[in-house]
Structures are given as structure tokens and as C-alpha cells.
Amino acid sequence: MQKRIQLLDCTLRDGSYINGSHFGAPAIKGIIKKMQEADVDLIECGWLKDAPHEEGSAYYHVPADLKPYLLDRSDRFVYVAMIDWDRYDVSALPPYDGTSINAVRVVFPRGKVRGGLEIAQKIRDKGYLVFLQAANTLGYNDDELEELAQCVNAFQPVAMSVVDTFGAMFEDDLEHIVRFLDARLLPEIGLGFHSHNNQQLSFALTMHFVKLLEKSQRQVIVDASLSGMGRGAGNATTELVASYLNRKQHGNYDMDAILDAIDMYIDPIREKYTWGYSTPYFIAGLYQCHVNNIAYLRKNHRTNARDMRNVIASLGVEERRHYDYDLLERRYLENQSRLVDDESAKRAIQEEIGGRMVLLVAPGKSVLDLRSDVQAFMEKEHPFVLGVNAILPEYASDYDALFFVNSIRYAYAQEAYTAIFAKTEKILLSNIKTESGDKERIVNFTTAIKRGWEHFDNAVICALRLLDRLGVQRVAVAGFDGFKDEYNASYADASLPTLNPDNRWTELNEEIKEMYRDVQSSTAGKMQITFVTPSIFADNDKNMKYCNENSENGGGEALNKVFACGLFALSRSDGCLSAA
């Protein structure tokens, strides 16, 4: 007898958004086998795509591509592959032969119900069970839900799933949709639910869905994935849903097999990839926004949560549900490039510097490790000291001004070091604020940036570009060390908020090197840049002009530590340092 409440594991399908489907052959075989051992009712094995299958990928061109991964295929289970209704040529799908998948899920967007069902009919004509997924069901009004129910009744799939595409539903949203469809769908059509965890409600909504249909006689299907692996904020977790069904709904899923699958196949993936609830994906849920918009802003601009919310809020309702990267880029720049009349602010900064050398004190650990060398440099050169995007209490008495390019760092400095923040002059870019407060001078964001790189708003690079625009001729840099593999290993203040959520430190270092070389090229003959502490970005001799001949102790502590860290080597007869 078929169970009325069934569990569908979609790890290999929804998880493909995380790793590009490259699970590897052992993981695909193992996950399917473990789901069978756990007695999971429906196993979604991946996608059907219009491309040749690559070994170890959960993208298949035809069902036969999946056969090598089905070690113990059994008619007790439903093996499913999904197609996007307009992204797979169903003429390539051979007739069902009982050796691979036996079902296809067709997902279609709002407004494309009839088109999706036309594709579904062609699939069913070839002998496969057909399941439907109505993407962004929350976006349907009642008239559209009525049409959806009528069309689905006419087609009569095995089941149709309500889909919380943007993770935006609350209990009352789900309740309205489920009660509406349950009252109109034919009783022999199953009703399913596929959730996303943008608001930390995926598991709660899944339980609520089951309870809403407790007195119904129709088949109920709930989607989940191992550890919630799935696009953006991920899904309800298979382990939680299976446990709930066991304890509260007379389920009999083998939890040991499920946990073994996580230990053996999912935890290693977590070492390379990230998914699950996060503030940016909460914003996606808040505005019913396609996660690709969030991913774009994170990857290309490392956008903080406040700016991300403002950018997404500036999009129209329909614009949020799709992704137009050109439009998104325009809105991002509009948000960041809030123009101010900054001429008087720039003149005031020039007057304060007064022709002196400027020392940029960045927040790298070297400014504390080599504090005595930096102090000696300041005593000798008497520079204008500019703290970059952070306050270090050890330098509180040295700062002439602070320079901020990011609203999160600005807010952190204000709250963590209130007294120092209040008494120190501040230079802000206009993406942080447009109305100056006490001891604040605001300069246009566009004055300090140059597009062309993902991380074009690096604080030290922005400071160098601004100083060049202000006509500063001599700049020294301390604490511009370079990023290490662990975030808090890079900074003098280990609590400093991260501006690189993807932890791609090597890529970030390489990009900053490119930007620094561009600054060197554009300022050649106008601005001399020297390094007071070692930096992986100092890639030629003149950058390390401050070396042993400029130090009272012949290079002393700084020179020894430079050699110890292996970043530089002596390569000139005059004893200056260059990058190794």
C-alpha cells in the first residue's frame, strides 16, 4: 500500500546549483544508494539537460546516462529527473524502458502553465510518470490559482508541488494556497511542497504543510535535501523532515542511512561550498527576489546588507523575480554614486595635508607586529596619518584623519571605538552618507574608484586614487599586508567585519595586485608610493624604498620579519627589497 505522506529527496537536483552538478560518480551512486537504504520514497537524481553528460555530473542528456549510478534500482522507489519546461528538447527523450528514471518533474514559471503542460504531455506520451512544479506559487493571485487548478485537473499528473521559490512565504501564505488548491484539485492528484530557507522557515512550513493536509485523503509529498543543500538559502533538510515524519506521522525512514549519507558525501562538499540561511538570502525572501540578483551583488560588489536591500528595493516587483544584470548594475551604481558637491571638502583635505607625506595605516596585522618600526618612521617623516577603513586603538594618538569606504566599517568603528571616532576627523565616500556629521568631510564615491575589477572598492586602492586626485606627491603605506586563508588571521583587529563573504582570498589578493599595478601606472611621475611594512602587493624595488638605509637601526626588526615571512628577497646591490 502506497504511503499517503511521502518524502522526496532533491539533493542531487537542487544541490547542483551549489557545485554545478559536479558531485562525482561515487557521491551520486552513494547518495542514491543511501536514500534507498533510508526508504526515501522519491529520489530526485538530477536534471535532464540539452548537453552531453559528463561523468560525475548530475546533469544527464537522456535517462540512460543515469544507469551507471543506479546500483540497486528497485521498483519500490520513484526515480525522478527534472526539466525546466523550455530548456530541454523532449524529442531527445527516449520511451520509458524501466532501466533508469521512471518519472520526470516539469517546472514552469507563473504565466506559463499551459506551455509547461504541453511539454509534460509529450513526456507522459513516452511512458514516464509526470510531476509538476508551479514555480513561485506565492506570486499567483486567486484567478491564476484557479486557472492553475483547472489546467492541472485536465492534465492529471501524479502530483503538483507548491513552490516557495524565493523563500518568502509565511504560514498564512502557505495556508491560503494549500486550502485553495486542495479544494479544487481532483482528489487523485497529489499535492507537494518545495520550500526554500531564506527566512529560516523551511522546516516549519514543511511541517505546517503536512498538518494542513492531515485530514485530506490525497497523497502528500514533501521535498527536502541532505543538510538542506540547495540554491541560495537551501531547502528543508532531509534529516529533519524524515525525523519529523518518523515521530509525528508514522514514518519509517532509516535515520542512520540518512546521517551516513551526510557524513560520507555532503560534509566533504561543505568544505568547498557554502549554502544555507544568510542575511543576503533573507533579503531575497523579504522582497521575493530571484537569488541570482543576490549572488551577483555578493560576487561582483561584496555588497553589504543595507545597500543590498536598497538596491533590491529599487527594482520593480516583476524585475525582482527575474535577473537582468545590466539593470542590476545600473541600480547598484545609482545607489553607490550618490553625488555631493565635494569641492570644498577636497580643498579642506588638501589644506590639512599641507604638502606633507601621507601615511596610510591599513588594518593588517603588521602595523601591530612592527609597531616600533612604524613609530620610528612617523618620528622621522612627520607624515599626515590616515587610518584606512578601521580604527586601531594603538594608533589613536597618531591619526590625523580616518578614511572610510564602507558603511559597515564606518558603523563598526563608530560603535566599537566611540571616543576615538568622535574626536578624529573623518573622510567618507558618498556611498556611506551624503550629509556630513561632526568632523566629517564627504567625497564623491566616483572620485576614489575605478571600475574594471570585482573588488574595485578596496579601501587602500581607493585611498591611493583619492590622494592622487588631491595632488598628494608622497604616500607611505603600512598594514597593507594581503589576505590570509582565514579571515581573522589577516587583521590587527580580529573582530573587524568581513568584506569578502566568499573567502576567495587568493583571488582577492591577485586582483588587488592588478589594481595596485594600475595605480602605479596611472600615478607614475606624480606620486611616489613606499611601503613601511611588508606587503605582498609591493612588487618592485621602489615600493620598498623605506628599507635598511632609511631605518635608524639598519633595517632592524622590520627587515628581519620581512625575510622571515618569505615575501621579499634582497635582489639589488643597494640592499633594497623587492618581491620574491
Stockholm file with secondary structure:
# STOCKHOLM 1.0

chainA/1-580         MQKRIQLLDCTLRDGSYINGSHFGAPAIKGIIKKMQEADVDLIECGWLKDAPHEEGSAYYHVPADLKPYLLDRSDRFVYVAMIDWDRYDVSALPPYDGTSINAVRVVFPRGKVRGGLEIAQKIRDKGYLVFLQAANTLGYNDDELEELAQCVNAFQPVAMSVVDTFGAMFEDDLEHIVRFLDARLLPEIGLGFHSHNNQQLSFALTMHFVKLLEKSQRQVIVDASLSGMGRGAGNATTELVASYLNRKQHGNYDMDAILDAIDMYIDPIREKYTWGYSTPYFIAGLYQCHVNNIAYLRKNHRTNARDMRNVIASLGVEERRHYDYDLLERRYLENQSRLVDDESAKRAIQEEIGGRMVLLVAPGKSVLDLRSDVQAFMEKEHPFVLGVNAILPEYASDYDALFFVNSIRYAYAQEAYTAIFAKTEKILLSNIKTESGDKERIVNFTTAIKRGWEHFDNAVICALRLLDRLGVQRVAVAGFDGFKDEYNASYADASLPTLNPDNRWTELNEEIKEMYRDVQSSTAGKMQITFVTPSIFADNDKNMKYCNENSENGGGEALNKVFACGLFALSRSDGCLSAA
#=GR chainA/1-580 SS CCCSEEEEECHHHHTHHHHTTBCCHHHHHHHHHHHHHTTCSEEEEEEECSSCCCTTBSEESSGGGGGGGCTTCCTTSEEEEEEETTSSCGGGCCCCCSSSCCEEEEEECTTCHHHHHHHHHHHHTTTCEEEEEETTGGGCCHHHHHHHHHHHHHHCCSEEEEECTTSCCCHHHHHHHHHHHHTTSCTTSEEEEECCCTTSCHHHHHHHHHHHTTTCCSCEEEEEBGGGCSSTTCCCBHHHHHHHHHHHSCCCCCHHHHHHHIIIIIHHHHTTCCCSCCHHHHHHHHTTCCHHHHHHHHHHHCCCHHHHHHHHHTSCHHHHTSCCHHHHHHHHHHHHCCCCCCHHHHHHHHHHHTTCCEEEECCBTHHHHTHHHHHHHHHHHCCEEEEESSCCGGGTTTCSEEEECCHHHHHHHHHHSHHHHHHSEEEEETTTCSSCCTTEEEECHHHHCCCSSTTTTCHHHHHHHHHHHTTCCEEEEESCCCCCSSGGGSBSSTTSCCSCTTCCHHHHHHHHHHHHHHHHHHHTTTCEEEESSCCTTCCSGGGGCSSGGGSTTTTHHHHHHHHHHTSEEECSTTCCEEEC
#=GC SS_cons         CCCSEEEEECHHHHTHHHHTTBCCHHHHHHHHHHHHHTTCSEEEEEEECSSCCCTTBSEESSGGGGGGGCTTCCTTSEEEEEEETTSSCGGGCCCCCSSSCCEEEEEECTTCHHHHHHHHHHHHTTTCEEEEEETTGGGCCHHHHHHHHHHHHHHCCSEEEEECTTSCCCHHHHHHHHHHHHTTSCTTSEEEEECCCTTSCHHHHHHHHHHHTTTCCSCEEEEEBGGGCSSTTCCCBHHHHHHHHHHHSCCCCCHHHHHHHIIIIIHHHHTTCCCSCCHHHHHHHHTTCCHHHHHHHHHHHCCCHHHHHHHHHTSCHHHHTSCCHHHHHHHHHHHHCCCCCCHHHHHHHHHHHTTCCEEEECCBTHHHHTHHHHHHHHHHHCCEEEEESSCCGGGTTTCSEEEECCHHHHHHHHHHSHHHHHHSEEEEETTTCSSCCTTEEEECHHHHCCCSSTTTTCHHHHHHHHHHHTTCCEEEEESCCCCCSSGGGSBSSTTSCCSCTTCCHHHHHHHHHHHHHHHHHHHTTTCEEEESSCCTTCCSGGGGCSSGGGSTTTTHHHHHHHHHHTSEEECSTTCCEEEC
//
